[in-house]
Amino acid sequence: MLLAIDIGNTNISLGVFDGQQLTCTVRLSTNARRLADEYGESAINIMALKGVSAASIDGACLCSVAPPLTSTFEEVCREYFNVAPLTVNAGVKTGVRILYDNPRDVGADRVADAVAAYRLYGGPTIVVDFGTGTVFDAISSEGDYLGGAIAPGIEVAAEALHQATSQLRRAPTAFPKQAIGRSTVESLQSGIFLGYVSLVEGMARRFKEELGGDAKVIATGGLSRVIAGGTRVFDAANPDLTLIGLRMIYEMNREQRD
């Protein structure tokens, strides 16, 4: 079985694949102060509760946007799962041409998203990843990574608003019944959730104009299904897109690793 690890700024997602089937997912909080032993013990215990043993893992692939934790999880893979992980970086085969001005500036998670999106949905494709940041990625009809846009994530924006004001409290993660809020909570939900829907719809329209053709729009990330439920702009919502992309990248590089 393959262990795929996506190390984000807020959360760490782990997925176990049996062939192409994602059989188990685990989410941990990102904390650069935690040690490999702490993460390793947490991962194997949660996986065991979900019916997956550490001994069943025979490969690992990871991507990271939190450099201090990259080596931590490489150690977790070696010490707790007895495998040497493939860490996605500039030297790893992905099958995607990156047409950014500086290709090294593109996060490995965005590359994994591009790989999975193109293989699963074709191109041109727009990926919207709802994480710490709300990230838009454009993939051409040939599968090239063209670039994208980055906005503050929903939870980051909501927390910043709460911290910067004296009377605005945190609002539940839900869409309001209408755009015109009749209470502070409804007003916050309208501004945050409906506001982000409008952001996504507007950016998707602009991306489609620049890409040409009828590009598919794919939602991923922790809040993807919540946001996708409030708009028709998405052709699909796939919260596990990055993990699937890591599996695909691992398979591309398997022969040279064996």
SVG drawing of the C-alpha trace seen along z (x, -y; Angstrom):
<svg xmlns="http://www.w3.org/2000/svg" viewBox="-33 -47 49 52">
<polyline fill="none" stroke="black" stroke-width="0.4" points="0.0,0.0 1.1,-3.6 1.1,-6.3 0.6,-9.8 1.3,-12.8 0.3,-16.4 1.9,-18.8 0.0,-22.1 0.3,-25.3 -2.7,-24.5 -3.4,-20.7 -1.5,-17.6 -3.5,-15.1 -2.4,-11.5 -4.0,-9.0 -3.5,-5.2 -3.9,-3.7 -4.5,-0.1 -3.6,-0.2 -5.7,-3.2 -8.2,-2.9 -8.0,-5.5 -8.9,-3.3 -8.1,-5.6 -7.5,-9.3 -6.0,-11.0 -5.8,-14.7 -3.4,-16.1 -2.7,-19.7 0.4,-21.4 2.8,-22.2 6.5,-22.7 7.3,-22.1 6.0,-18.6 8.6,-15.8 8.7,-12.9 7.9,-10.5 4.8,-12.5 3.5,-12.6 4.5,-9.0 2.6,-7.7 -0.4,-9.8 -0.5,-8.6 -0.1,-4.9 -2.6,-4.9 -5.3,-6.7 -4.6,-4.4 -4.9,-1.4 -8.3,-2.5 -9.3,-2.7 -8.0,0.8 -4.7,0.0 -1.4,1.3 1.9,-0.4 3.4,2.9 1.1,2.8 2.7,-0.3 5.4,0.4 5.8,-3.0 5.4,-6.7 5.1,-10.0 4.9,-13.4 4.7,-17.1 5.2,-20.0 4.7,-23.7 6.0,-23.7 9.8,-23.2 10.5,-22.6 8.2,-19.6 9.5,-18.0 12.4,-16.3 10.2,-15.4 7.8,-13.4 10.7,-11.9 11.8,-10.6 8.3,-9.4 8.2,-7.4 11.6,-5.8 11.2,-5.1 7.5,-4.2 6.7,-2.8 10.1,-1.5 10.0,-3.1 12.1,-5.8 9.6,-8.4 9.5,-10.1 9.5,-13.8 8.0,-15.8 10.4,-18.6 11.9,-20.1 13.9,-16.9 10.9,-14.6 9.1,-13.4 5.5,-14.7 4.6,-14.8 3.6,-18.4 5.4,-21.3 5.4,-24.3 5.3,-27.5 5.6,-29.8 8.3,-32.5 10.2,-30.6 9.0,-27.0 10.6,-26.5 8.1,-29.0 5.2,-26.6 4.3,-24.6 4.5,-20.8 0.9,-20.5 -0.2,-22.7 1.8,-20.4 0.1,-17.3 -3.3,-19.0 -2.4,-19.7 -1.3,-16.1 -4.5,-14.7 -6.9,-17.3 -5.6,-16.8 -5.6,-13.0 -9.0,-12.8 -10.9,-15.6 -8.8,-16.6 -8.0,-20.1 -8.2,-23.0 -8.9,-22.8 -9.1,-25.3 -8.4,-23.9 -9.6,-25.9 -8.0,-24.6 -9.6,-25.8 -6.9,-25.7 -5.0,-28.2 -5.0,-30.2 -7.7,-30.0 -5.5,-28.9 -6.5,-29.0 -4.5,-27.0 -4.8,-26.9 -3.9,-23.8 -4.0,-24.0 -5.6,-21.6 -2.1,-20.0 -1.7,-19.5 0.8,-22.4 0.7,-24.3 0.1,-27.9 -0.1,-29.7 -2.8,-30.9 -3.9,-33.2 -3.7,-33.2 -6.2,-34.8 -6.6,-34.5 -8.3,-31.4 -11.8,-31.5 -10.9,-30.6 -7.8,-32.9 -10.0,-35.8 -12.7,-35.0 -10.2,-34.7 -8.4,-38.0 -11.8,-39.8 -12.5,-38.4 -9.1,-39.3 -9.2,-42.8 -12.6,-43.8 -13.9,-44.1 -17.6,-43.1 -17.5,-40.6 -17.5,-37.0 -16.7,-33.8 -19.6,-32.6 -20.6,-29.0 -19.3,-27.4 -22.5,-27.5 -24.3,-29.4 -26.9,-32.0 -30.5,-31.8 -30.2,-35.0 -27.5,-37.6 -29.0,-40.4 -28.2,-39.2 -30.7,-40.0 -28.2,-39.4 -24.5,-39.8 -24.0,-36.0 -26.0,-36.0 -24.1,-39.1 -20.8,-37.4 -21.9,-34.3 -23.1,-36.3 -19.9,-38.2 -17.6,-35.3 -19.3,-32.4 -21.4,-34.1 -18.5,-36.6 -16.1,-33.7 -18.6,-32.1 -18.7,-35.4 -14.9,-35.5 -14.6,-32.0 -17.3,-32.6 -15.6,-35.8 -12.1,-34.3 -13.4,-31.2 -15.0,-33.5 -11.7,-35.4 -9.6,-32.3 -12.0,-30.8 -11.7,-33.9 -7.9,-33.7 -7.7,-29.9 -10.2,-29.9 -12.7,-27.1 -14.9,-25.6 -12.5,-24.9 -13.7,-22.6 -13.6,-23.9 -12.6,-21.5 -12.9,-22.2 -10.5,-20.6 -9.3,-21.2 -10.9,-21.1 -13.9,-23.3 -14.4,-22.3 -17.7,-20.5 -19.1,-23.3 -18.4,-25.9 -19.3,-23.7 -22.8,-23.3 -23.4,-27.1 -22.6,-27.5 -22.9,-25.8 -19.5,-27.0 -17.8,-23.7 -17.9,-20.7 -16.7,-18.4 -15.6,-18.6 -12.7,-16.3 -11.3,-16.9 -8.6,-14.2 -7.2,-15.6 -3.7,-16.3 -3.4,-12.9 -4.5,-11.3 -1.9,-13.4 0.8,-12.2 -0.2,-8.6 0.1,-9.3 3.5,-11.0 4.7,-8.1 3.6,-5.6 5.5,-7.7 8.7,-7.5 8.3,-3.9 10.6,-2.3 13.6,-4.5 13.1,-4.0 13.0,-0.2"/>
</svg>
